[in-house]
Amino acid sequence: MITYKKGDLLTDEAFALVNTVNTVGAMGKGIALAFKKAFPDNYLRYRTACLAGNVRVGELFVVPDSTLLMGQRLIINFPTKKDWRDPSEYEYVTMGLTKLRAFIQDNKITSLAMPALGCGNGGLNWDKVKPMIVEALRGLDCEIAVYEPA
Protein backbone atom coordinates (compact mmCIF):
# COMPACT_ATOMS: atom_id res chain seq x y z
CA MET A 1 0.00 0.00 0.00
CA ILE A 2 1.25 3.47 -0.88
CA THR A 3 0.64 6.39 1.47
CA TYR A 4 1.73 9.99 1.08
CA LYS A 5 3.33 12.00 3.84
CA LYS A 6 4.85 15.40 4.50
CA GLY A 7 7.84 15.93 6.74
CA ASP A 8 11.22 14.34 7.33
CA LEU A 9 11.74 11.00 5.58
CA LEU A 10 14.67 10.24 7.88
CA THR A 11 12.34 10.04 10.88
CA ASP A 12 10.21 7.35 9.23
CA GLU A 13 10.35 3.95 10.93
CA ALA A 14 10.44 1.98 7.67
CA PHE A 15 13.15 -0.68 7.37
CA ALA A 16 14.24 0.48 3.90
CA LEU A 17 14.90 4.12 3.07
CA VAL A 18 15.37 5.38 -0.48
CA ASN A 19 18.01 8.05 -1.09
CA THR A 20 18.10 9.84 -4.44
CA VAL A 21 21.67 10.22 -5.68
CA ASN A 22 23.88 10.91 -8.70
CA THR A 23 26.53 8.58 -10.07
CA VAL A 24 29.62 10.69 -9.32
CA GLY A 25 29.67 10.36 -5.53
CA ALA A 26 28.47 13.81 -4.47
CA MET A 27 25.88 14.25 -1.70
CA GLY A 28 25.96 18.01 -1.28
CA LYS A 29 22.32 19.12 -1.35
CA GLY A 30 18.79 18.13 -0.50
CA ILE A 31 17.80 14.68 0.69
CA ALA A 32 21.19 13.22 -0.27
CA LEU A 33 22.96 15.63 2.07
CA ALA A 34 20.57 14.68 4.88
CA PHE A 35 21.36 10.98 4.25
CA LYS A 36 25.10 11.75 4.19
CA LYS A 37 24.85 13.28 7.66
CA ALA A 38 22.54 10.61 9.10
CA PHE A 39 24.29 7.58 7.56
CA PRO A 40 28.02 8.35 7.11
CA ASP A 41 28.92 4.71 6.41
CA ASN A 42 26.42 4.62 3.55
CA TYR A 43 28.04 7.75 2.12
CA LEU A 44 31.54 6.26 2.27
CA ARG A 45 30.44 3.05 0.57
CA TYR A 46 28.43 4.95 -2.05
CA ARG A 47 31.32 7.33 -2.83
CA THR A 48 33.80 4.45 -3.13
CA ALA A 49 31.40 2.61 -5.45
CA CYS A 50 30.93 5.74 -7.58
CA LEU A 51 34.67 6.23 -7.95
CA ALA A 52 34.93 2.59 -9.07
CA GLY A 53 32.13 3.11 -11.63
CA ASN A 54 29.74 0.81 -9.79
CA VAL A 55 26.83 3.23 -9.35
CA ARG A 56 24.79 3.59 -12.52
CA VAL A 57 21.41 5.00 -13.47
CA GLY A 58 18.80 2.28 -13.68
CA GLU A 59 20.52 0.31 -10.91
CA LEU A 60 20.19 0.46 -7.14
CA PHE A 61 23.14 0.66 -4.76
CA VAL A 62 21.96 -0.92 -1.52
CA VAL A 63 23.80 -0.55 1.78
CA PRO A 64 22.80 -2.18 5.07
CA ASP A 65 23.41 0.42 7.75
CA SER A 66 22.72 0.98 11.40
CA THR A 67 22.85 3.84 13.84
CA LEU A 68 22.34 3.98 17.58
CA LEU A 69 19.23 6.12 17.17
CA MET A 70 17.66 4.38 14.19
CA GLY A 71 18.85 0.79 14.52
CA GLN A 72 19.33 -1.50 11.52
CA ARG A 73 18.22 0.00 8.21
CA LEU A 74 18.61 -0.68 4.54
CA ILE A 75 19.63 2.36 2.50
CA ILE A 76 18.63 2.12 -1.15
CA ASN A 77 20.66 4.64 -3.14
CA PHE A 78 18.58 5.38 -6.24
CA PRO A 79 20.33 7.37 -9.02
CA THR A 80 18.03 9.90 -10.69
CA LYS A 81 20.84 11.74 -12.49
CA LYS A 82 24.37 11.07 -13.69
CA ASP A 83 26.16 14.18 -12.44
CA TRP A 84 25.09 16.38 -9.55
CA ARG A 85 25.13 19.35 -11.94
CA ASP A 86 22.56 17.71 -14.24
CA PRO A 87 18.80 17.62 -13.83
CA SER A 88 17.18 14.31 -12.95
CA GLU A 89 15.67 12.34 -15.84
CA TYR A 90 12.22 10.71 -15.99
CA GLU A 91 13.77 7.78 -17.87
CA TYR A 92 16.19 7.13 -15.00
CA VAL A 93 13.31 7.23 -12.50
CA THR A 94 11.37 4.69 -14.58
CA MET A 95 14.38 2.39 -14.87
CA GLY A 96 15.10 2.65 -11.15
CA LEU A 97 11.48 1.99 -10.19
CA THR A 98 11.55 -1.26 -12.18
CA LYS A 99 14.61 -2.35 -10.18
CA LEU A 100 13.06 -1.14 -6.93
CA ARG A 101 9.90 -3.20 -7.46
CA ALA A 102 11.98 -6.33 -8.10
CA PHE A 103 14.19 -5.60 -5.08
CA ILE A 104 11.18 -5.21 -2.78
CA GLN A 105 9.73 -8.50 -4.01
CA ASP A 106 12.98 -10.48 -4.05
CA ASN A 107 14.00 -9.35 -0.56
CA LYS A 108 10.53 -9.40 0.99
CA ILE A 109 10.79 -5.78 2.10
CA THR A 110 7.70 -4.98 4.20
CA SER A 111 8.22 -1.26 4.82
CA LEU A 112 9.90 1.41 2.74
CA ALA A 113 10.04 5.21 2.79
CA MET A 114 11.03 7.24 -0.24
CA PRO A 115 11.19 10.86 -1.38
CA ALA A 116 9.49 12.32 -4.43
CA LEU A 117 12.13 10.90 -6.78
CA GLY A 118 14.04 13.65 -8.58
CA CYS A 119 11.53 16.36 -7.68
CA GLY A 120 13.67 18.45 -5.34
CA ASN A 121 17.01 19.64 -6.66
CA GLY A 122 16.58 17.28 -9.62
CA GLY A 123 13.85 19.51 -11.05
CA LEU A 124 11.29 16.86 -12.04
CA ASN A 125 7.55 17.58 -11.87
CA TRP A 126 5.80 15.77 -8.99
CA ASP A 127 2.58 15.56 -11.01
CA LYS A 128 4.47 13.38 -13.51
CA VAL A 129 6.56 11.37 -11.03
CA LYS A 130 3.71 10.47 -8.65
CA PRO A 131 1.82 8.32 -11.21
CA MET A 132 5.11 6.69 -12.22
CA ILE A 133 5.62 5.58 -8.62
CA VAL A 134 2.03 4.32 -8.34
CA GLU A 135 2.26 2.39 -11.60
CA ALA A 136 5.57 0.76 -10.68
CA LEU A 137 4.92 -0.07 -7.03
CA ARG A 138 1.20 -0.71 -6.67
CA GLY A 139 0.03 -4.10 -5.49
CA LEU A 140 3.17 -4.95 -3.53
CA ASP A 141 2.95 -6.50 -0.07
CA CYS A 142 4.91 -3.58 1.35
CA GLU A 143 3.96 -0.45 3.27
CA ILE A 144 5.39 2.34 1.12
CA ALA A 145 5.51 5.89 2.44
CA VAL A 146 6.18 8.52 -0.21
CA TYR A 147 7.28 11.88 1.14
CA GLU A 148 5.81 14.56 -1.08
CA PRO A 149 7.67 17.75 -1.96
CA ALA A 150 7.33 20.53 0.61
BAVEX-991453 format. One line per 8 residues: number of its first residue (from 1); for each residue x, y, z of N, C-alpha, C, O. Coordinates in Angstrom, 3 decimals, padded with zeros to 6 digits, always signed. Each point is the difference from the previous one (the first is absolute). Example, Ala and Ser with C-alpha at 12.3 -4.5 7.8 and 13.67 -1.06 7.14 Angstrom:
BEGIN
1> +013.190:-005.690:+007.800:-000.890:+001.190:+000.000:+000.900:+001.200:+000.000:+001.036:-000.019:+000.665 ~ -001.386:+001.069:-001.385:+000.820:+001.190:+000.060:-000.770:+001.090:+000.730:+000.509:+001.108:+000.169
***
This chain:
BEGIN
1> +000.831:-001.168:+000.000:-000.831:+001.168:+000.000:+000.886:+001.246:+000.000:+001.011:+000.057:+000.701 ~ -001.399:+000.920:-001.484:+000.750:+001.248:-000.098:-000.755:+001.087:+000.761:-001.191:+000.217:-000.224 ~ +001.898:+000.461:+001.124:-000.562:+001.155:+000.691:+000.909:+001.192:-000.264:+001.180:-000.155:-000.314 ~ -001.747:+001.334:+000.446:+000.751:+001.230:-000.257:+000.126:+000.780:+001.295:-000.956:+000.134:+000.765 ~ +002.147:+000.374:-000.540:+000.283:+000.723:+001.237:+000.722:+001.304:-000.310:+000.551:+000.191:-001.084 ~ -000.573:+000.689:+002.062:+000.816:+001.213:-000.010:+000.968:-000.128:+001.170:-000.277:-000.726:+000.955 ~ +001.385:+001.408:-001.018:+000.919:-000.023:+001.132:+001.347:-000.591:-000.338:+000.437:+000.014:-001.151 ~ +000.216:-000.535:+002.175:+001.377:-000.478:-000.097:+000.043:-001.509:-000.221:-000.307:-000.773:+000.908
9> +000.679:+000.363:-002.093:+000.109:-001.418:-000.340:+000.918:-000.744:+000.971:-000.243:-001.166:+000.311 ~ +001.273:+001.818:+000.159:+000.976:-000.670:+000.862:-000.552:-000.359:+001.375:+000.628:-000.762:+000.734 ~ -001.783:+001.292:-000.379:-000.624:-000.374:+001.271:-000.985:-001.152:-000.177:-000.563:-000.486:+000.981 ~ +000.349:+000.048:-002.205:-000.924:-001.102:-000.257:+000.574:-001.294:+000.584:+001.213:-000.209:-000.008 ~ -002.084:-000.643:+000.505:+000.438:-001.248:+000.628:+000.125:-001.166:-000.976:+000.239:-001.131:+000.424 ~ -000.394:+001.385:-001.715:+000.116:-001.066:-000.999:+001.384:-000.643:+000.057:+000.989:+000.652:+000.335 ~ -000.937:-001.937:-000.666:+001.271:-000.727:-000.020:+000.899:+000.480:-001.136:+001.208:+000.148:+000.184 ~ -001.791:+000.096:-001.354:+000.775:+000.434:-001.168:-000.285:+001.471:-000.290:-001.153:+000.431:-000.024
17> +002.215:+000.322:-000.193:-000.111:+001.418:-000.320:+000.648:+000.247:-001.357:+001.118:-000.448:-000.253 ~ -001.822:+001.160:-000.614:+000.522:+000.305:-001.328:+000.651:+001.379:+000.020:-000.580:+000.972:+000.484 ~ +001.790:-000.911:-001.017:+000.780:+001.227:-000.095:+000.263:+000.291:-001.471:+000.610:-000.817:-000.689 ~ -001.061:+001.970:+000.197:+000.275:+000.345:-001.395:+001.419:+000.556:-000.109:+000.410:+000.865:+000.774 ~ +000.327:-001.383:-001.756:+001.415:+000.338:-000.149:+000.358:+000.212:-001.470:-000.813:-000.211:-000.900 ~ +002.064:+000.637:+000.691:+000.602:+000.059:-001.331:+000.998:-001.149:-000.091:+000.120:-000.801:+000.928 ~ +000.586:+000.724:-002.035:+000.947:-001.110:-000.175:+001.468:+000.415:+000.156:+000.901:-000.787:-000.289 ~ -000.662:+002.023:+000.746:+001.386:+000.461:+000.136:+000.484:+000.071:+001.448:+001.154:+000.345:+000.251
25> -002.024:-000.669:+000.696:+000.431:-000.072:+001.390:-000.198:+001.248:+000.827:+000.528:+000.094:+001.109 ~ -001.279:+000.873:-001.623:-000.245:+001.231:+000.755:-001.355:-000.058:+000.700:-001.011:-000.356:-000.605 ~ +001.008:+000.713:+001.893:-001.241:+000.142:+000.775:+000.048:+001.361:+000.680:+000.177:+000.091:+001.215 ~ -000.337:+000.966:-002.007:+000.193:+001.341:+000.534:-001.242:+000.819:+000.235:+000.080:+001.082:+000.580 ~ -001.246:-001.574:-001.021:-001.229:+000.780:+000.140:-001.180:-000.916:+000.269:+000.060:-001.211:-000.212 ~ -001.123:+001.822:+000.683:-001.289:-000.677:+000.104:+000.003:-001.252:+000.855:+000.717:-000.098:+000.996 ~ -001.540:-000.858:-001.413:-000.168:-001.244:+000.758:+001.312:-000.785:+000.078:+000.281:-000.640:+001.013 ~ +000.516:+000.686:-002.071:+001.277:-000.728:+000.013:+000.920:+000.527:+001.101:+000.673:-000.781:+000.673
33> -000.640:+002.090:-000.488:+000.826:+000.582:+001.063:-000.509:-000.442:+001.374:+000.794:-000.290:+000.895 ~ -002.103:+000.241:-000.731:-000.575:-000.467:+001.267:+000.393:-001.456:+000.268:+000.327:-000.360:+001.131 ~ -000.360:-000.476:-002.175:+000.431:-001.399:+000.144:+001.489:-000.077:+000.335:+000.413:-000.811:+000.828 ~ +000.386:+001.655:-001.471:+001.445:+000.002:+000.254:+000.284:+000.255:+001.477:+000.862:-000.645:+000.595 ~ -001.588:+001.583:-000.015:+000.197:+000.335:+001.411:-000.533:-001.092:+000.923:+000.619:-000.314:+001.017 ~ -001.764:-000.262:-001.372:-000.632:-001.007:+000.868:+000.663:-001.373:-000.102:+000.045:-000.746:+000.978 ~ +000.472:+000.415:-002.167:+000.572:-001.327:-000.245:+001.383:+000.138:-000.640:+000.150:-000.263:-001.193 ~ +000.860:+000.670:+001.961:+001.330:+000.230:-000.579:+000.622:-001.242:-000.634:+000.734:+000.121:-000.980
41> -001.006:-001.303:+001.511:+000.555:-001.219:-000.593:-000.589:-000.233:-001.390:+000.713:-000.411:-000.916 ~ -001.990:+000.667:+000.759:-000.632:-000.107:-001.315:+000.698:+000.931:-000.986:+000.302:-000.393:-001.126 ~ -000.047:+001.631:+001.557:+000.659:+000.958:-000.881:+001.376:-000.500:-000.426:+000.340:+000.080:-001.181 ~ +000.447:-000.586:+002.102:+001.343:-000.483:-000.341:-000.059:-001.158:-000.997:+000.779:-000.046:-000.952 ~ -001.690:-000.874:+001.172:-000.136:-001.136:-000.928:-000.495:+000.460:-001.372:+000.492:-000.453:-001.033 ~ -001.457:+001.346:+001.039:-000.543:+000.549:-001.252:+001.095:+000.737:-000.775:+000.165:-000.224:-001.199 ~ +000.577:+001.094:+001.871:+001.049:+000.774:-000.672:+001.070:-000.921:-000.585:+000.436:+000.198:-001.134 ~ -000.014:-001.195:+001.896:+000.986:-000.965:-000.480:-000.527:-000.732:-001.230:+000.729:-000.193:-000.972
49> -001.992:-000.212:+001.017:-000.610:-000.702:-001.139:-000.097:+000.912:-001.215:+000.207:-000.450:-001.127 ~ -000.519:+001.726:+001.340:-000.058:+000.943:-001.121:+001.368:+000.159:-000.652:+000.118:-000.026:-001.225 ~ +000.898:+000.187:+002.036:+001.357:+000.174:-000.529:+000.465:-001.228:-000.768:+000.835:+000.107:-000.898 ~ -001.371:-001.273:+001.246:+000.332:-001.245:-000.704:-000.921:-000.241:-001.199:+000.148:-000.999:-000.703 ~ -001.098:+001.910:+000.469:-000.925:-000.154:-001.126:-001.110:-001.002:+000.244:-000.588:-000.517:-000.950 ~ +000.294:+000.236:+002.214:-000.993:-001.020:+000.327:-001.380:+000.541:+000.350:-000.887:-000.771:+000.367 ~ +000.691:+002.067:-000.471:-001.329:+000.585:+000.203:-000.449:+000.547:-001.347:+000.638:+000.882:-000.575 ~ -001.752:-001.424:+000.083:-000.478:+000.355:-001.337:-001.496:+000.277:+000.032:-000.731:-000.579:+000.804
57> +000.280:+001.473:-001.691:-001.438:+000.241:-000.097:-000.682:-001.296:-000.424:+000.548:-000.790:-000.769 ~ -001.745:+000.592:+001.285:-000.731:-001.227:-000.298:+000.350:-001.150:+000.916:-000.596:-001.072:-000.101 ~ +001.553:+001.273:+000.993:+000.416:-001.022:+000.967:-000.142:+000.584:+001.402:+000.005:+001.218:+000.179 ~ -000.129:-002.083:+000.795:-000.060:+000.431:+001.394:+001.318:-000.351:+000.676:+000.594:-001.040:-000.286 ~ -000.143:+001.899:+001.174:+001.175:-000.303:+000.806:-000.480:-000.093:+001.446:-000.290:+001.012:+000.638 ~ +000.211:-002.236:-000.135:-000.623:-000.267:+001.298:+001.067:-000.223:+001.070:+000.943:-000.768:-000.191 ~ -001.113:+001.450:+001.310:+000.951:-000.087:+001.104:-000.754:-000.287:+001.303:-000.834:+000.802:+000.419 ~ +001.123:-001.943:+000.225:-000.538:-000.210:+001.343:+000.729:+000.955:+000.946:+001.224:+000.118:-000.056
65> -001.961:+000.551:+000.909:+000.618:+000.981:+000.884:-000.708:-000.034:+001.344:-001.130:-000.478:+000.105 ~ +001.786:+000.976:+000.898:-000.644:+000.095:+001.309:+000.567:+001.192:+000.748:+001.162:+000.373:-000.162 ~ -002.009:+000.205:+000.975:+000.412:+001.087:+000.876:-000.568:-000.284:+001.380:-000.941:-000.782:+000.142 ~ +001.502:+001.407:+000.860:-000.502:-000.193:+001.358:-001.440:+000.479:+000.125:-000.809:-000.628:+000.683 ~ +000.490:+001.728:-001.336:-001.346:+000.559:+000.115:-001.022:-000.728:-000.855:-001.151:-000.154:+000.409 ~ +001.553:-000.294:-001.587:-000.957:-000.569:-000.944:+000.055:-001.513:-000.105:-000.907:-000.606:-000.570 ~ +001.941:-000.016:+001.103:+000.109:-001.448:-000.101:+000.381:-000.447:-001.399:+000.510:+000.790:-000.795 ~ -000.761:-002.060:+000.494:+000.351:-000.579:-001.301:-000.937:+000.530:-001.081:-001.220:-000.008:+000.165
73> +001.787:+000.457:-001.246:-000.743:+000.521:-001.144:+000.652:-000.483:-001.284:+001.155:-000.425:-000.021 ~ -001.927:+000.503:-001.033:+000.510:-000.275:-001.332:-000.105:+001.308:-000.775:-001.094:+000.545:-000.152 ~ +002.216:-000.043:-000.336:+000.000:+001.231:-000.781:+000.057:-000.389:-001.469:+000.927:-000.681:-000.438 ~ -001.915:+001.115:-000.312:-000.064:-000.286:-001.430:+000.349:+001.284:-000.736:-000.830:+000.901:-000.122 ~ +002.056:-000.824:-000.364:+000.448:+001.159:-000.763:-000.513:-000.154:-001.425:+000.315:-000.973:-000.685 ~ -001.107:+001.943:+000.250:-000.768:-000.069:-001.248:+000.440:+001.160:-000.896:-000.433:+001.131:+000.218 ~ +001.286:-001.385:-001.226:+000.454:+001.084:-000.870:-001.125:+000.547:-000.891:-000.650:-000.742:-000.736 ~ +000.444:+002.057:+000.826:-000.971:+000.664:-000.871:+000.690:+000.926:-000.997:-000.649:+000.621:-000.842
81> +001.974:-000.538:+000.947:+000.797:+000.831:-000.911:+001.410:-000.556:-000.047:+000.420:-000.727:+000.900 ~ +000.307:+001.070:-001.945:+001.391:-000.462:-000.102:+000.926:+000.890:+000.817:+000.724:-000.491:+000.866 ~ -000.739:+001.776:-001.129:+000.876:+000.942:+000.689:-000.851:+000.900:+000.888:-001.152:+000.282:-000.327 ~ +001.700:+000.161:+001.426:-000.766:+000.856:+000.908:-000.397:+001.312:-000.661:-000.966:+000.637:+000.419 ~ +001.704:-000.228:-001.449:-000.301:+001.250:-000.702:-001.187:-000.142:-000.954:-000.607:+000.997:-000.392 ~ +000.279:-002.234:+000.023:-001.056:-000.266:-000.979:-001.367:-000.068:+000.664:-000.108:-000.262:+001.198 ~ -000.942:+000.502:-001.990:-001.340:-000.259:+000.541:-000.254:-001.507:+000.040:+000.646:-000.772:-000.710 ~ -001.588:+000.374:+001.545:-000.426:-001.403:+000.011:-000.735:-000.291:-001.303:-000.453:+000.920:-000.682
89> +000.334:-002.196:+000.339:-000.650:-000.410:-001.246:-001.148:-000.956:+000.311:+000.146:-000.914:+000.812 ~ -001.296:+001.131:-001.466:-001.153:-000.888:+000.186:+000.351:-001.438:-000.377:-000.440:-000.946:+000.653 ~ +001.228:+000.791:-001.703:+000.405:-001.336:-000.444:+000.770:-000.737:+001.103:-000.205:-001.195:+000.213 ~ +001.084:+001.909:+000.480:+000.775:-000.624:+001.074:-000.903:-000.403:+001.166:+000.219:-001.030:+000.637 ~ -001.237:+001.854:-000.364:-000.960:-000.329:+001.057:-000.763:-001.265:-000.378:-000.174:-000.893:+000.830 ~ -000.278:+000.813:-002.067:-000.729:-001.188:-000.467:+000.868:-001.248:+000.113:-000.450:-001.031:+000.501 ~ +001.683:+001.126:-000.963:+000.910:-001.149:+000.066:+000.247:-000.417:+001.450:-000.016:-001.189:+000.321 ~ +000.240:+002.160:+000.540:+000.256:-000.294:+001.402:-001.210:-000.594:+000.698:+000.145:-000.882:+000.846
97> -001.342:+001.356:-001.192:-001.219:-000.542:+000.609:-000.204:-001.470:-000.366:-000.485:-000.783:+000.816 ~ +000.851:+000.414:-002.032:-000.090:-001.408:-000.404:+000.901:-000.850:+000.890:-000.402:-001.065:+000.468 ~ +001.621:+001.543:-000.239:+000.941:-000.716:+000.877:-000.488:-000.003:+001.448:+000.147:-000.994:+000.711 ~ -000.727:+002.115:-000.283:-000.478:+000.090:+001.378:-001.133:-000.987:+000.254:-000.029:-000.655:+001.042 ~ -000.900:+000.543:-001.981:-001.099:-000.958:+000.152:+000.553:-001.420:+000.165:-000.409:-000.735:+000.898 ~ +001.340:+000.366:-001.772:+000.596:-001.340:+000.065:+000.745:-000.196:+001.321:-000.072:-001.071:+000.602 ~ +000.779:+002.094:-000.158:+000.755:-000.100:+001.254:-000.937:-000.210:+001.188:+000.272:-000.826:+000.871 ~ -001.369:+001.571:-000.841:-000.981:-000.143:+001.083:-000.542:-001.427:+000.024:-000.093:-000.619:+001.060
105> -000.262:+000.105:-002.232:-000.550:-001.357:-000.082:+001.045:-001.055:+000.359:-000.263:-000.884:+000.816 ~ +001.427:+000.974:-001.411:+001.042:-001.013:+000.200:+000.498:-000.066:+001.441:+000.387:-001.067:+000.478 ~ -000.398:+002.204:+000.211:+000.535:+000.066:+001.361:-001.083:+000.083:+001.070:+000.284:+000.189:+001.183 ~ -001.532:-000.335:-001.627:-001.143:+000.005:+000.927:+000.021:+001.211:+000.937:-000.196:-000.123:+001.209 ~ +000.440:+001.290:-001.799:-000.002:+001.248:+000.760:-001.454:+000.319:+000.372:-000.869:+000.035:-000.871 ~ +000.609:+000.192:+002.143:-001.376:+000.247:+000.450:-000.295:+001.465:+000.298:-001.163:+000.383:+000.124 ~ +002.204:+000.440:-000.008:-000.224:+001.432:+000.215:+001.126:+000.799:-000.643:+001.178:-000.335:+000.124 ~ -001.575:+001.400:-000.815:+000.953:+000.810:-000.752:-000.478:+001.442:+000.010:-001.196:+000.262:-000.124
113> +002.120:+000.668:+000.270:-000.305:+001.429:-000.105:+000.863:+000.583:-001.106:+001.179:-000.330:-000.128 ~ -001.782:+001.199:-000.666:+000.722:+000.578:-001.130:-000.404:+001.453:-000.213:-001.108:+000.402:+000.356 ~ +002.018:+000.386:-000.941:-000.346:+001.378:-000.338:-000.717:+000.046:-001.350:-000.148:-001.016:-000.679 ~ -000.286:+002.197:+000.315:-000.548:+000.238:-001.335:+001.198:-000.018:-000.952:+000.694:+001.005:-000.156 ~ -000.463:-002.143:-000.468:+001.215:-000.267:-000.776:+000.312:+001.090:-001.027:-000.769:+000.224:-000.934 ~ +001.899:+000.444:+001.117:+000.465:+000.989:-000.959:-000.741:+001.318:-000.001:+000.260:+000.848:-000.854 ~ -001.177:-000.650:+001.789:-000.855:+001.195:-000.030:+000.525:+001.172:+000.819:-000.553:+001.096:-000.082 ~ +001.586:-001.295:+000.853:+000.582:+001.113:+000.751:+001.012:+000.724:-000.870:-000.365:+000.691:-000.951
121> +001.629:-000.852:+001.281:+001.068:+000.633:-000.780:+000.118:-000.580:-001.403:+000.628:+000.606:-000.868 ~ -001.222:-001.771:+000.637:+000.044:-000.618:-001.326:-000.897:+000.672:-001.021:+000.199:-000.155:-001.205 ~ -001.202:+000.911:+001.687:-000.828:+000.799:-000.892:-001.162:-000.696:-000.682:-000.654:+000.608:-000.848 ~ +000.369:-001.867:+001.187:-001.118:-000.687:-000.649:-001.330:+000.466:+000.583:-000.064:+000.494:+001.125 ~ -000.993:-000.661:-001.912:-001.346:+000.415:+000.374:-000.679:-001.113:+000.791:-000.136:-001.118:-000.496 ~ -000.292:+001.416:+001.725:-000.641:-000.988:+000.864:-001.274:-000.564:-000.631:-000.315:-001.174:+000.192 ~ -000.411:+001.992:-000.935:-001.228:-000.473:-000.651:+000.285:-001.067:-001.058:-000.896:-000.764:-000.359 ~ +002.110:+000.703:-000.135:+000.398:-001.051:-000.946:+000.628:-001.198:+000.721:-000.203:-001.146:-000.399
129> +000.955:+001.414:+001.447:+000.704:-001.073:+000.711:-000.952:-000.829:+000.856:+000.150:-001.218:+000.084 ~ -001.118:+001.856:+000.548:-000.930:-000.712:+000.889:-000.680:-001.177:-000.701:+000.015:-001.105:+000.542 ~ -000.615:+001.295:-001.734:-000.609:-001.160:-000.664:+001.016:-001.058:-000.438:-000.349:-001.174:-000.118 ~ +001.586:+001.569:-000.121:+001.038:-000.975:-000.337:+000.261:-000.915:+001.195:+000.166:-001.209:-000.158 ~ -000.132:+001.795:+001.347:+000.212:-000.781:+001.223:-001.169:-000.949:+000.221:+000.196:-001.180:+000.291 ~ -001.416:+001.699:-000.431:-001.201:-000.821:+000.196:-000.013:-001.170:-000.975:-000.241:-001.140:+000.395 ~ +000.499:+001.419:-001.655:-000.013:-001.047:-001.032:+001.032:-001.082:+000.300:-000.284:-001.190:-000.137 ~ +001.471:+001.602:+000.542:+001.088:-000.961:+000.217:-000.148:-000.801:+001.290:+000.389:-001.167:+000.049
137> -000.944:+001.776:+000.991:+000.054:-000.633:+001.322:-001.348:-000.452:+000.553:-000.056:-000.554:+001.098 ~ -001.007:+000.775:-001.820:-001.307:-000.406:+000.535:-000.100:-001.522:+000.072:+000.617:-000.729:-000.776 ~ -001.419:+000.285:+001.739:-000.268:-001.424:+000.135:+001.057:-000.795:+000.741:-000.130:-001.216:+000.136 ~ +001.167:+001.871:+000.344:+001.045:-000.711:+000.745:-000.439:-000.212:+001.446:-000.772:+000.787:+000.548 ~ +001.266:-001.845:+000.055:-000.272:-000.283:+001.410:+001.034:+000.741:+000.846:+000.809:-000.608:+000.701 ~ -000.860:+001.928:-000.787:+000.981:+000.863:+000.655:-000.681:+001.323:+000.331:-000.710:+000.567:-000.830 ~ +000.930:-000.087:+002.033:-000.495:+001.322:+000.391:+000.990:+001.031:-000.543:+001.139:+000.078:+000.461 ~ -001.575:+000.702:-001.430:+000.875:+000.978:-000.643:-000.471:+001.403:+000.365:-001.136:+000.379:-000.286
145> +002.012:+000.377:+000.915:-000.281:+001.395:+000.334:+000.774:+000.876:-000.976:+001.225:-000.079:-000.087 ~ -001.952:+000.910:-000.642:+000.627:+000.917:-000.943:-000.093:+001.403:+000.595:-001.090:+000.504:+000.270 ~ +002.232:+000.107:-000.073:+000.050:+001.348:+000.557:-000.092:+001.005:-001.140:+000.903:+000.115:-000.828 ~ -002.010:+000.603:+000.810:-000.273:+000.954:-001.070:+000.875:+001.244:+000.150:+000.486:+000.300:+001.090 ~ -000.292:+000.419:-002.197:+000.793:+001.232:+000.079:-000.652:+001.002:+000.951:-001.224:+000.054:+000.124 ~ +002.051:+000.727:+000.534:-000.515:+001.001:+000.965:-000.737:+001.115:-000.719:-000.499:+000.925:+000.642
***
